Amino acid sequence: MLKIKAIPRRFWQISVSIVLIVSVGAVFMSYLYIKGLDVSLLDRPLPEASVVLDKNGQVASQLSASKIDAVSFKEIPQVLVDAIVAVEDRRFYEHKGVDLKSIFRAVARDVLKGSYSEGASTITQQLARNLYLTADKTVGRKLREAAYAIKIEMSYSKDSILEMYLNKIYFGEGSWGVQGAAKAYFNKNVTDLTLPEAAVLAALPKAPSHYSPFQNEEQALERRNTVLKLMLKEGKITQQEYEKADASALGAVKTVNMDEAKGRNRAYVDAVMDEAVTLYGFTEEQLLTGGLRITTELDPTVQKAVIDVFNNDSLFPESKPDQLIQSGAAVVDQKTGGVRALAGGRGEGVFRGFSRATQLRRQPGSAFKPVAVYGPALELGYQPSTMLFDGPLNIEGYQPQDWDHQSRGQVSMQDAITSSWNIPAVWLLHEIGIDNGLKFAKSLGISLPTQDRQLGIALGGLSEGVSPLQMAQAFSAFAAKGVLNPAHLISKIETKDGHLLVQAKANGQSVMRAETATTMTAMLQTAVAQGTGKNAAMNRPVAGKSGTTQLPGTKEFEGIGSGSAKDAWFVGYTPELTAAVWVGYDRTDAKHYLTTSGGAVPAVLFREMLSRALAQAPVVAFDIPMSVERPEKEIQSAQSHPAEPPGKPEKEPHKPPGPGHGPGKEKKK
């Protein structure tokens, strides 16, 4: 039997000694490193604001921080201190800057979940991160963050740390510090905050825009009540206090705009911040106080053209006295995917307010036909001359109607898209199969939910809707000969001393045959030259499609004329730029609705924006092969003499067909 020789005691003694020496040395070196850290920045004002640059490297806007109205710790009510500690760092008064128990707990949860989402940063670490460190997510940065947190705990008392934290963090709506937040949300001093109000403020630092009472009341209320539950769990409030606060209203009061809301290119800058947060992992506070240089795809000439048009009230229908007819627009460079301009709405806006260019979700009407029907049909081999059915149609109860309530028996695909007939579009989607329509839309960046697997998508009858930016991106693939360059606003982000943090990469993908894209361009040129998009014609080549959605078929809207609408769209492109425009009321009801169509006001807005944006650009033609048939003479004539609005708008259903209205069978050509 083989005997294993025992390891000499001397070996173990030497090994243990080495480990102890190395450990002591590491601790000593760490101590010297932490001791040498400079945390005096905590006693200074906020760092300089970040700067947003346009594509030419010129300053487009400044993400400036409001001046902080600092308050002492004794002025901060105990309910707010308890709320912040309960939700942000419940062991704040127990740890020394780094909470090892929370770290181990977070790691364990991440392992169980199979992800890395559980956070364990203390309030002190958050203070260190926002004031001393860059946004990179490396192990080295986390170790430096922990070191700074320990040094801060060595240098300041717990109350002083909380005072600095609460005076410096961003609470959303342009408000910095608890005093500014109390004024912004409740129009009162921080000392006068009640328990439920304190819980609202404590809910904000995690995601200020998402939990803002002015942006999303439902989310804000849910988050506030979560804070109250945590306070109850930690024994900071009684069951009676919890129940009373939980049942109370949010109580937020809208006050005057913050200074930040007066910045230039507001909608574009807000979208830049959203992209930096969602795509690159920055926090709002890092963006607003990090002194970053954010280079974007914004074209100042195009942006000015868009803003000038949106400021011209004569181009919009007359609004009701109590509600403005709104609009949103997005302009994209199809060759790169760079977003050149955005308009988030008309009238006065607010910092980080709702954007009708990027956040709006409305049904696109007939503007969706190239995306869900005609694009995939061309990809499957159909041609503009292919004849489509245009007669009485009933597919398991779904009976679409043409806007003129007539039918022609059959029409060519070109005629169907030019005149925006509905029956041929629904019939064709049934022929090629709904799945092909959904797949094609997804390839253009529009993923539709399961409930949209129905024929109503042929007419833009979507359950959730789309934004102007989504539609502009989708049509940009037609303009770019079948290549989809994802729409993006940020090209790079650097620190103020030039260290590169983010560099956008080109990732254009071919999503259709070039022949499909050029054929669609020719068809959409004809739609502008001869069809419902005539008002978009200008002194350069234009391709595009209008869209209009009817009012809901509910009792509330009974008796309103058939020419009324809920949403009006125009989406189109020139050889240089792709743009989408939406027009409508934010809240449509029996007193607030449109009496225009996508081929009227939105098409005019499109024409005005792009004609001004491209005023100094040479006129170039679309690169369309001679094999693609198109009525060149009519197109040239329409470009020289833009037409008046069509007599009757195209109309599409407001709601998609209900359950059981899908096709009985799906044929594939």
N, C-alpha and C positions, 0 to 999 in steps of 0.2 A: 504494500500500500504506500502511495506517494505521500510523503510528509511535507507540509508547507512550513518553510522556515519562518520563525517568528521575527517580526520587524523589531530591531533593537530599540530600547527605550531612548537611547541617545538621539535617534533619528526623529522621534516624536518631539522630544524636547527642543531640538533645533528648529523643526518645522513650526511649532507653536510660537517660538520666539520670533521667527521671521514674520509670521502673520501678525503678531502683536506689534512688532516694530513698524511694519508697513501700515497697519491700521492707525497707530498713534501718529505716525508721520502724516497720513492722509488727513486725519482729523485736525492736526496742527496746521497743515497747509491750508485746509479749508477755513480754519479760524482766521488765519492771517489774511486770506483772500477776502473773507466777509468783512473783517475789521477794516480793510482798506477801501471798501466801497464807499462812494460818495452819495449820500441820500439827501443832500441839501436842496436838491431840485424840488422836493416836497414843499419847501418854504417859498418857492417862487411862483409867479403866475403860470397859467396854462401855457403849454408850448405853442409855437406859431401854427396858424391854420394851414390846412392842406390847400393846394392850388390845382384847379382843373385846367388843363391846356387843350386847345383845339388841335386838329391834325397838322397844323402848321407850327405848333409849338408856342403859340401865343396864348396869353391868359384868357380863358373863357369865363371863369367864375372862381370864386374863392369860398371854400368850405370853412367859413369863419365861425369861431366860437363866441357866444355871447359873453359879455363881461359878467363875471360871477359876483353876485351879491352875497358875500360870505357871511355865515352866522356862526356864533360860538356854540360849543357843544351843549351848554346849559340852555340855549334857546331852542334846541331840537327836542320836541316832545318825546317822552319815553316810549309811547306807542309806536312812533316811527322807528326809533332805535330797535325796539323789539321786533318789529316787522322786518326790517332789513336784515337783522342777524338771523332770524328764523328762516328766511328764504334764501339768503346768500351764503351764510356761514354759521350754522347753529352752534358750532364749538369755538366760536371766535374768542371768547374769554378764557378758553382752556388751552389752546395751542400757542406755540411760540413763532407763528408766522407760516409754518407748514404743518398741515394736519395729517400726520402719518396714518391715523385710523381711517380717515376719509379716503386717503389714497389707496390703502389696501382694500377697502370696501368697494371703491370704484373699479379697481382692477379685477376683483372677484366678479362683479356684475358684468363687466365687459367680457370676461371669459365665458360666463354662463350664456350671455346673449350672442356671443360670437362676433361682437363688434367692438368699436372703440369710441363710444359716444358718451360714456359716463364721465362727467367732470368732477374735479376735486380741488379746484382752486379756492383758496381762502380769500377773504376780503383784502388782507394784506398783500397777497400775491396779485390780485386784480389791480390794486393801487400801484404796485411795482410794474406790472405789465404795461399799463396804460401810460406811465410816465417815463419809463426807462428803456423799454425794449421794442424791437421791430415786430412785424406781424408774422415772421416765419415760424413754422411749426416744427422745430427740430428739438432733439433731446438737449442739445447744448443751450438753447434758449430757455427751456424749462428749468434746467439746473441754475442758470443765471437768475431766472425769476425767483426761484426758491432762495437763492443766496441773498438777493435784494430784500426779500420779504423778511428773512431772519435779521438782517441788518436794521431794517425799519423797526422791527419789534425791539431790538436792542437800544434804539435811539429815541423811541417815542412811547408814550403810554397808550393803553388800549383806547381810551376815550379820545386822545389826540388823533390816533389813526382813523377812528370812525369819523371824527370831525373833518379831517382832510378828505377822506373818501366821499362823504356825503356832500361836501362843498365842491368837489371837482368832477364827479361823474355826470354823464349825459342822461337826461330823463326824457328825451324826445321833444318834438314840437319846438325846437330851438332853445330849450331851457337847460341851463347848466346849474347844478347844485340844487339842494332841497328848497332853498328860498325861491329860486327861479321857477322850480317845478310847482311849488305851492301856488305861486302867482299865476302861472300859465294854465294850470288845470282847475284851480278852485278860486282864483282871484282873492287869495287871502295870504297872510303871513304864515310861515311854517309853524310858529308857536301856537297857532289857532287850529291846527289840523285835528280832525276827529279820528277815531279808530278806523272806520272804513276808508276815509280819505288817505290815511297813512298807508293802509294796505294797498290802495291803488298805486301810490308812488313807489312802494317797495316792489311792486310787480313789474315796473317799467325797465330797470337797468338791463335785464336779460335780453330783451328785444323791444326797444322803445317804440318803434313804428308799429310792430305787430300788436302790441298790447295797449296802444294809445286809445283812450276813450273816444277821441275824435276821429280815429280811423276805423276801429272795429269794436263797437260797444259790447257785442256778445263775447268776443275773446277777452276783452278787458275785464268784464264782469266775472268770467270764469277764472281768470288768473287772480283777480283780487280775492275771490272766495278761497282759492287754493292757499294764498298767503294766510288768510284767517284761520284755515284748518291747521296750518303749520304752527301758528301762534298758539292755538288751543292745545295742540299736541305737546308743545314745549312748555306749557303751563304759564304762558304770558298773559292769557286772558281766560276768563271764566266761560262756562258753557252758556250762561245767560248773555254775556257780552258778545260771544260768537254768534249766537242765534239772532240777536238784534242787528249786528253789523252785516251778517249774511243776507238778511232780508231787506236791507236798505238799498236805495238806488245809487248809481255811480256818483251822481251829483256834480259831474264835471261841468264847468262853465267856460264857454268859448270867449276868449279875450282878444285883444288886438294882435295882429301878426307880429311874430318875432322879427328881430333885425335880419336874421338869416333869410327870411322869406322875401326880402327885397333884392336878393342876388340875381344876377343875370342867368338866362338860360335855365330857368328853374326846373322845368320838366326833364330836360336832358340831364342836369346834374343829379336830380333825384334818381333817375334811371341808372346813372353811373354808380351811385352809392348802392343801389339794389344789386347791381351786377357784381360789384366788389365784395358785397356781403355773401351773396348766394353762390357765386362761382369761385371766388378766391379766398373766402373764409375770414375776411376782415370784420371787425366790429365797427359799429357806427362811431364809437368814441375814437377808435384808432384813425378812422378816416377824417374826423372833424378836428382832431387835436394832434395828429401825428406829424404835421409839417410835411406831408407827402406831396409828390409831384405826379399827378395822374394825367397822362397823355391819352386823349380820346380820339375818336373818329369824327368828331363834330366838324362840319364845314361851316365857317361863319357866314359865308355868302348864302348858302342854302338855308341855314337857320334863320337868318334875317328875313329871307323871302317868306318863309313859313310864318314867322311872327308878324310880319307886316300884313299878311293876308288875314290872319286871325284877329288882328286889331282893327280890321276894316268891317264894321258892322253892316255896311251896305251890301256885302256879299252873302249875308246870312238872312234867313227868313225872320220876320218880326216875331219876337218872343212874347209870351204872356207876361204880365207885369210881375207876377210872383215867382217866375222861374225862367231862367235863360235857356234858350235852345243851345245845347252844347255841341262840341265837336272834338275830335282827336285825330292826329295825323302822324305818320311816320314816313321818313324818306331814307331809303337804303341804297348804297352803291352795290349793284348786283355783281360787280367784278371782284369785290373783296368781302362783302357782307358788312362793311362798316356803316353804322347808322349815322347818316349825315345831319339829320335834324329830327326834332320831335316837337309836337305841340300837345300838351296835356289837357288843354281846355281853354275856354274863353273866360274873360273877366279876371278878377283878382284871385290869385291862388295862395296857398300857404306852404311853408317849408315842409317837405316830405308829405305833401298832399296827394290826393287820388289823381292818378294820371290816366286820361282816356286814350292815351297813345299806347300804353304798355299794360295797364291793369284792367282796362275795360273788357268785358266779355259780353258780346251781343251777336245775335244771329246775322250772318252776312248776306242772306238772300241770294239772288242770282249771281252775285260776285263769286259764289262758291262753286258754280258750275264748272269752270275750267279745272278746279282742284279735284273735285269728286267725280266728275263725269267725263268731260271732253278730253282732259289730259290723259287719264287712263285708257280711254277709248282709242285715242291716237297711238298710244304706246302699244296697244293690242293689234294695230293694223288698220283701224278705221281711217277714212279720209274725209276732208271737208265736203266732198261731193256725195258721200254715202247718204242714202235716203233713210230718214227716220220716221217712225209712225207719229202722226199728229191727229188723232181722232179720239172719240170717247174711250176712256181708259178706266178700268176698275180692277185693281190688283188686291184681292182680299179686302175689299172695302175702302181702299185708298184711291180717291178719285181726284187727281190734280186737274186744274183748269188753267187754260192760257189767260193772260191778263185781259184779252179782248172778248173772253167768253165765246170764242169761235174756234174752229179747227179747220185744217187744210188738207186732211187726209194723210199727206206725207210731205216732209220738207227735207232739204239737205241739212247736214250738220252745220254748214256755214250759215244758212238762213236761220237755223234754230238759235245759234249763239248771237247772231246779229240782232235779231228781233226779240231775243230773250224769251222764246216760247218755253213753257214749262212742261207740257205733256211729252215732247220729244226727249227732254232731259231725263225725266223719270223713266220713260220706256227704255232709253238707252242704258241707264244704270241697271235696270232689271235684266237687260240682255247681257251685259258684260259681267254682272255679278257684283253685289254690294261689297264683297271682300276686296275686290280689285279697286273699288273706289276708296275704301278705307286705307288700303295699303299705299295707294298713291298719295293720299293726303298726308299720311304719316311720313312718307319719304320727303315731303315738303316741310316737315316740322310741325304738323298739326295732328296730334294723336287724339283720336276721339274715343270717349268712353263706350262701354258695352251697349248702353241704351241707345246709342246712335247707329246701331246696325239696323237701319231701316231706310226705306226709299226716300224719306223726307230730306235726307242729306243732299239729294240732288238739287234741291231748291234752297239749300242753306238752312234747313230746319234742324238746328243743332240743340242739344239739351243744355249745353253750357255756353256756347258761343265762342267767339275769337276776338282778338284785339287787332287794331290797325297794324301793329308791328308784326304780328303773326301773319297777317294777310300780305303785307309788303314782302316779308321773307319768302312766303310761298310763291308769289308771282315773280320774284327775282330769279328763280330757277329757270323760268321760261325766257326771261331776258338774257340770261347767261348761258344760253344754248344747252340747257339741261344740267348745269352744274349748280348745286346749292352751296353757297358760302354762308354759313350760319351768321345771322345778324348779331353784331356785338358792338359795344360802345367803347370799351377800354382797349387800348393798344399796348400800354405798359404802365407800371406803377414803380416809382423810384422814391428813395428817401431823399431828403433835402440835400444830402451830400453826394447824390448820384448813385447810391447802391441800388442795383436792380432787384426788385422784389417780384414783379410779375411781368411776363412778356407774352402777349397773345400770339398764338401760332395759327397759321393758315391751315384750315382743314376742310377745304372745299371737296365735295363728293359729287360724282355723277349720279343723278337720280332718275334720269330718263335719256332716251336717245336724243342726239342733237337734232335729228329730223323731227321728232315729236315737238321739241321746243320751238324750232323755227316755224313749223306749221301752225302751232298755236299762236305765235306772234303774228303771222299773216292773218289768221282768223280774227284775232283781237284788234288788229289794225282796221279790218273791215267793220268790226263792231263799232269802232270810233267814227269811221268815215261815213257809215250808212245807217247805223243802228242807234241803240239807246245811249251810247256814249258820245254822241255828236258834240256835246258841250265841252268835252275834254280836248277836242282838236285844237292844235296850235300850228305855228309856222315851222314845225319840225315833226318827224315821225313819232306817232303815239300809238300804243296798243293798250287796250284796257277793257274792263267790264264793270258795269254798274250793278247795283243790287238794292232792292227795297223789300222790307218786310211789312206785312199787314198788321193791323191792330189785332190783339187777341180776340178770338170769337166768343167772348163772354157777354153776359147780360149788360155789364157796365158800358160796353161800347155799342150797344144796339142803337140804330138810327143815325150813326155817323157815316158820312159819305164814303163811297167806295174808293175815292181818290186819296184817302187818308192813310198814314203809315206810322209805324213805330220807329224804324231805323232806315237810314239811307246811306249807301256806300258807293264809293268809286275806288277801284284798285287798278293801277295801270303803270306803264313804264315807257321811257324813251330809251335810246341806245346808251344813255349815261346813267339814269337814275330810275328807281322803282319807288312808288309811293302809294299809300292807302289812306283814305279819308273816310271817317264816320261822322254822321250828323244825327242828332236826336235829343230828346229830353232825358235827363238823368232818371226822372220818375214820370213814366207815361201813365196817364189816366184819361178819363173822359173829357177833361179840360186841357190836357197837355199832350198834343200829338202833332205829327208833321202833316203838311198838305203839299209836300214835295216828294220827289223821287231821287234815286241814286243817279239817274241820268241828268238831273237838273243841278241842284246846289252842290253836292259833292263833286260832280264832274267839273263845275266851274271853279271850285276851290282848288282842285287838282291842277287845272290848266293855269290858274293864276300863280300858284306856288312854283310850278316847274318852269313856266315861261320866265318868271323873274329870276329864279335860281340859275337858269341856263342862258340868261340874256347875253352874256359875253362869250358863250361857248359856240364854236362853229357847228353848223347843222350837218349832221352825218346821218346816213341811212342805216336801217337795220341790215345786218348781214344775212340775207335770206337767199338760199340757192334759187336759181331760175326754175328748177323743177317744181317749186311750190307755187301753185296757182293763186293769184290774188288780183283784185280789180285795181290795178295801179292808177288808172285815170281817175277813178272815183276817190281814191285815197288822197291823191295830190290835190284834187279840187276841195275836199273837205278840210285839208290842212290850211288851205289858203282862205277859206270862207267858213269859219266855225258856225254851226247851225244853232237855231233856237231850240229851247227845250222841247222834247217830244210831247205830243198832245196828251198821251196817256202813259202813266208809268207802268213798268212791269210790276207784278205783284206776286209775292210768294207767301206761303203760310207762315203765321207766327209760330205755330207749334208743330213739331213733327208728329206723324201719325202715331196713334196709341198702340197698345199691345194688340197683336193679331193683324196689323196692317202691313206687315212685311210681305215680300213676294212669296208666292207658293213654290216657285222653283227658280233657280238661277241658271241662266244659259251663259255659256262662255263662247265667244267667237273664236 
